[in-house]
Amino acid sequence: MKKVENPYSNPELAKDKSKKSIEKSKKYLGGLLSEAGEKAAKLAGNAKKAVVNAMDYNGDGKFDLSDFSTAASRMEEKRGQDRLAKEYNNLKPIFTETVSAPEFTLPKLIRLAEMDKKHIESEACKNSIGFRSEYEGLQIITIYPSNINLFGLKFYPNLNSEIYYVDPCDRDSYIALDEYFKYLRLKRASELLEIAQALGAKHFKVSYVSTEKNDSENKIKIVAGAKQNFSADGQHETESKTFTKVEVGAEMEFAGHEPVEPTLRYLKGDPNIEALIKMRMNRNAPIHQKVAVNLCSSSGIKVKDAVKIDGAIRALHFNANGLIRKDAQSEARTVLEYEIDY
C-alpha cells in the first residue's frame, strides 16, 4: 500500500497552497465588487435619466433653463391652488351650482347682506352668491341680495331685515327674526278663526294669558335707636311679584252651520285642539268649549335655540334689533286660551 504524504506536513507546500487560496479569494471578491459597481452605476444612470425625464417639460431630452422656468411656474401655480383652497375653507363661499345640487338644503337661519371686503378680495369667492357660517352647531347661510331670486324663497314681511328664521310650517318661507313670534301669533289666531268657521261656531274668542315676574328692590328700614348687627348702607331686599296679563287676540260671532272638518297647519298635533275638533265632528261637543294652547309647543324657536341664535349674532357681528331670547322666554310663559260656542 502506497503511503500518501500529508501536504501540511511540508511547510513549503502548505505555504504555497495558502498563497493560491488567498489569490483565488481576492479574484472572486474583486469580481463581486466590480459587478456591484456596474450595477450601482447603472442604477445611478437610470435615476438620473428618470429625473431628467420628469423635469424635461419641453421634450428635448435634457433639463435646461426652459424646463426650470416651467417647473417654477408650476410650483407657483401649486402654491396658488393651495392658497385658494385655504381661502375656500375659511370663507366657505356658495355658488349657483351649490344651490342646484340635489343634496343642498337651506338651514333654519338665513342672513341677507351685501358681500363684505374679505369675500370681495378673495379669488376663491369670485362669482359666489353667498357663504356659509357656523356657530356651536347652528348653521347659517348669508345670501347676497342680488342673488335671492335663485333660492325661490318668500320673506316676511319684506326684504328689509338682515336675519330671518324659517317658518315652522313652510320650509320655503322665512320670517324676519324681530317679527317672528308676533307673526306666529297672528297665524295661529287666524287658524283658530278658520277652525271656528269650519266647525259651525256662533262665537269664538282668542286670549293670550301670560305670567310675568317683577323683581323690585326695597331698602331695609332701620329703626332709630335699635341695635343693628349690619351696616345699613347698600342693604336691600328683593321682592318678587308674579302677575297675570290677559290680552284678547281675536273675537268674532257667526251665524253657525253644520260642522266641516278643518285642515290644521300651525296647530297640527296640538292635543287640545284636535280633541275639540273630534268632539264637534262626532256631534257630542258641549255648547261652550274652552281649551288652552301652549304657544311654545308650536313655535319654531325654543328658549335654548334663542340663546344660541343670540350668541351667533354677537360672535359673527350680525345686525339685529334685540335679543330673541327675551321673546322666546315670554312665549314660553304665555298660554293661548280658545273659547268657542255653538
Secondary structure, 3 states (H helix, E strand, C coil): CCCCCCHHHCHHHHHHHHHHHHHHHHHHHHHHHHHHHHHHHHHHHHHHHHHHHHHCCCCCCCCCHHHHHHHHHHHHHHHHHHHHHHHHHHHCEECHHHHHCCCCCCCCEEEECCCCHHHHHCHHHCCCCEEEEEECCEEEEEECHHHHHHHCCEEECCCCCCEEEEECCEEEEEEEHHHHHHHHHHHHHHHHHHHHHHCCCCEEEEEEEEEEEEEEEEECCCCCCCCCCCCCCCCEEEEEEEEEEEEEEEEEECCCCCCCCCCCCCCCCCHHHHHHHHHHHCCCCCCEEEEEEEHHHHCCCCHHHHHHHHHHHHHCCCCCCCCHHHHHHHHHCEEEEEEEEC
